[in-house]
Amino acid sequence: MRPVFAFDPTTITRLPQPVDEVLLVIDGAITRTNRDEAAHLDLNAIRSLPAHSLHTNTVVTDGVKHFEGVLMRDLLELVGAIGTTVQARTLNNYSVDIPMSDFYDYDVVLASHMDATQLLPSGKGPLWIVYPRDQWRQLQDIRYDYRWAWQLNRLTVK
Protein backbone atom coordinates (compact mmCIF):
# COMPACT_ATOMS: atom_id res chain seq x y z
CA MET A 1 0.00 0.00 0.00
CA ARG A 2 1.43 3.38 -1.00
CA PRO A 3 1.00 6.16 1.58
CA VAL A 4 -0.76 9.42 0.75
CA PHE A 5 1.37 12.47 1.59
CA ALA A 6 0.75 16.21 1.70
CA PHE A 7 3.35 16.15 -1.11
CA ASP A 8 4.69 13.33 -3.26
CA PRO A 9 8.03 12.29 -1.70
CA THR A 10 9.18 10.68 -4.92
CA THR A 11 9.31 14.09 -6.64
CA ILE A 12 11.72 15.73 -4.19
CA THR A 13 15.39 15.14 -3.57
CA ARG A 14 15.73 17.26 -0.43
CA LEU A 15 13.35 17.59 2.48
CA PRO A 16 12.17 20.99 3.73
CA GLN A 17 14.20 22.57 6.54
CA PRO A 18 12.70 22.24 10.03
CA VAL A 19 10.92 25.32 11.36
CA ASP A 20 10.66 24.20 14.99
CA GLU A 21 12.79 22.08 17.32
CA VAL A 22 14.26 19.00 15.63
CA LEU A 23 12.78 15.92 17.31
CA LEU A 24 14.22 13.21 15.09
CA VAL A 25 17.34 12.82 12.95
CA ILE A 26 17.40 10.04 10.36
CA ASP A 27 20.67 9.17 8.66
CA GLY A 28 22.37 6.26 6.92
CA ALA A 29 20.95 4.65 3.79
CA ILE A 30 18.42 7.34 2.86
CA THR A 31 17.99 9.26 -0.38
CA ARG A 32 16.17 12.40 0.87
CA THR A 33 17.90 14.75 3.29
CA ASN A 34 17.78 18.38 4.40
CA ARG A 35 21.00 18.94 6.37
CA ASP A 36 24.40 17.25 6.77
CA GLU A 37 23.41 14.18 4.70
CA ALA A 38 20.58 13.43 7.15
CA ALA A 39 16.88 14.15 7.58
CA HIS A 40 16.27 16.57 10.47
CA LEU A 41 12.56 16.45 11.28
CA ASP A 42 10.43 18.63 13.52
CA LEU A 43 6.92 17.71 14.62
CA ASN A 44 5.41 19.58 11.64
CA ALA A 45 7.40 17.46 9.16
CA ILE A 46 6.40 14.27 10.94
CA ARG A 47 2.76 15.36 11.00
CA SER A 48 2.87 16.01 7.24
CA LEU A 49 2.49 12.23 6.95
CA PRO A 50 -0.91 10.52 7.24
CA ALA A 51 -2.04 10.27 10.87
CA HIS A 52 -2.40 6.84 12.41
CA SER A 53 -3.55 5.69 15.83
CA LEU A 54 -3.84 2.46 17.75
CA HIS A 55 -5.02 1.13 21.08
CA THR A 56 -2.73 -1.39 22.74
CA ASN A 57 -1.23 -2.56 26.02
CA THR A 58 2.44 -2.00 26.74
CA VAL A 59 4.80 -3.73 29.15
CA VAL A 60 5.69 -0.38 30.78
CA THR A 61 2.25 1.18 31.31
CA ASP A 62 -0.99 0.06 32.95
CA GLY A 63 -3.96 -0.86 30.80
CA VAL A 64 -4.73 -0.15 27.18
CA LYS A 65 -3.30 3.12 25.90
CA HIS A 66 -4.27 5.16 22.85
CA PHE A 67 -1.28 6.17 20.71
CA GLU A 68 -1.29 8.75 17.92
CA GLY A 69 1.42 9.40 15.36
CA VAL A 70 2.44 8.15 11.93
CA LEU A 71 3.31 4.76 10.54
CA MET A 72 7.01 3.98 10.60
CA ARG A 73 6.85 2.71 7.01
CA ASP A 74 5.47 6.10 5.87
CA LEU A 75 8.32 7.86 7.67
CA LEU A 76 10.87 5.60 5.96
CA GLU A 77 9.23 6.25 2.58
CA LEU A 78 9.46 10.00 3.23
CA VAL A 79 13.24 9.86 3.67
CA GLY A 80 13.76 7.30 0.89
CA ALA A 81 15.12 4.56 3.16
CA ILE A 82 16.84 1.77 1.21
CA GLY A 83 18.23 -0.46 3.96
CA THR A 84 17.11 -3.61 5.74
CA THR A 85 17.64 -2.57 9.37
CA VAL A 86 16.93 0.56 11.38
CA GLN A 87 19.00 1.35 14.45
CA ALA A 88 16.87 3.30 16.92
CA ARG A 89 18.67 5.48 19.47
CA THR A 90 17.17 7.36 22.37
CA LEU A 91 17.83 10.31 24.65
CA ASN A 92 18.83 7.91 27.44
CA ASN A 93 21.43 6.21 25.16
CA TYR A 94 19.40 3.05 24.52
CA SER A 95 20.05 1.52 21.10
CA VAL A 96 18.29 -1.32 19.31
CA ASP A 97 18.41 -2.69 15.75
CA ILE A 98 14.97 -3.27 14.23
CA PRO A 99 14.40 -5.18 10.98
CA MET A 100 12.71 -2.84 8.48
CA SER A 101 10.38 -5.72 7.63
CA ASP A 102 8.63 -5.12 11.00
CA PHE A 103 7.39 -1.79 9.68
CA TYR A 104 5.90 -3.38 6.56
CA ASP A 105 4.54 -6.52 8.27
CA TYR A 106 2.79 -4.58 11.08
CA ASP A 107 1.31 -1.12 11.55
CA VAL A 108 4.14 0.08 13.82
CA VAL A 109 3.51 3.67 14.91
CA LEU A 110 5.96 6.46 15.58
CA ALA A 111 3.87 7.93 18.41
CA SER A 112 4.01 11.56 19.44
CA HIS A 113 0.92 11.37 21.69
CA MET A 114 -0.42 8.89 24.25
CA ASP A 115 -3.98 9.22 25.54
CA ALA A 116 -4.32 12.59 23.74
CA THR A 117 -1.27 14.04 25.55
CA GLN A 118 1.92 14.96 23.72
CA LEU A 119 4.84 12.77 24.79
CA LEU A 120 7.58 14.75 26.51
CA PRO A 121 11.25 13.85 27.08
CA SER A 122 10.51 13.72 30.84
CA GLY A 123 8.28 10.73 30.07
CA LYS A 124 8.40 8.47 27.02
CA GLY A 125 8.78 11.29 24.47
CA PRO A 126 9.31 13.09 22.34
CA LEU A 127 8.69 10.03 20.14
CA TRP A 128 8.00 6.37 20.87
CA ILE A 129 8.09 3.38 18.50
CA VAL A 130 4.89 1.47 19.34
CA TYR A 131 3.93 -1.99 18.07
CA PRO A 132 0.29 -3.12 17.74
CA ARG A 133 0.96 -5.92 20.24
CA ASP A 134 -2.69 -6.56 21.12
CA GLN A 135 -3.54 -7.22 17.45
CA TRP A 136 -0.80 -9.81 16.83
CA ARG A 137 -0.03 -12.66 19.23
CA GLN A 138 3.54 -12.96 17.88
CA LEU A 139 4.24 -9.36 18.97
CA GLN A 140 3.60 -10.34 22.60
CA ASP A 141 7.17 -11.61 22.82
CA ILE A 142 10.17 -10.12 24.62
CA ARG A 143 12.08 -9.86 21.33
CA TYR A 144 9.55 -7.27 20.17
CA ASP A 145 9.31 -5.58 23.57
CA TYR A 146 12.97 -4.55 23.22
CA ARG A 147 12.11 -2.76 19.96
CA TRP A 148 9.71 -0.31 21.68
CA ALA A 149 12.18 2.58 21.74
CA TRP A 150 10.86 5.51 23.78
CA GLN A 151 12.55 8.91 24.07
CA LEU A 152 13.50 8.27 20.43
CA ASN A 153 15.64 10.96 18.82
CA ARG A 154 17.66 9.23 16.07
CA LEU A 155 17.25 6.51 13.44
CA THR A 156 20.07 5.12 11.31
CA VAL A 157 19.05 3.11 8.26
CA LYS A 158 21.49 0.32 7.43
Salt bridges, closest charged atoms under 4 A:
ASP8 OD1 - ARG2 NH2 3.55
ASP27 OD2 - ARG154 NH2 2.91
GLU68 OE2 - HIS66 ND1 3.79
GLU77 OE2 - ARG2 NH1 3.51
ASP97 OD1 - LYS158 NZ 3.53
ASP102 OD2 - ARG147 NH1 2.70
ASP107 OD1 - ARG73 NH2 2.35
ASP115 OD2 - LYS65 NZ 3.48
ASP141 OD1 - ARG143 NE 3.01
ASP145 OD1 - ARG133 NH2 3.28
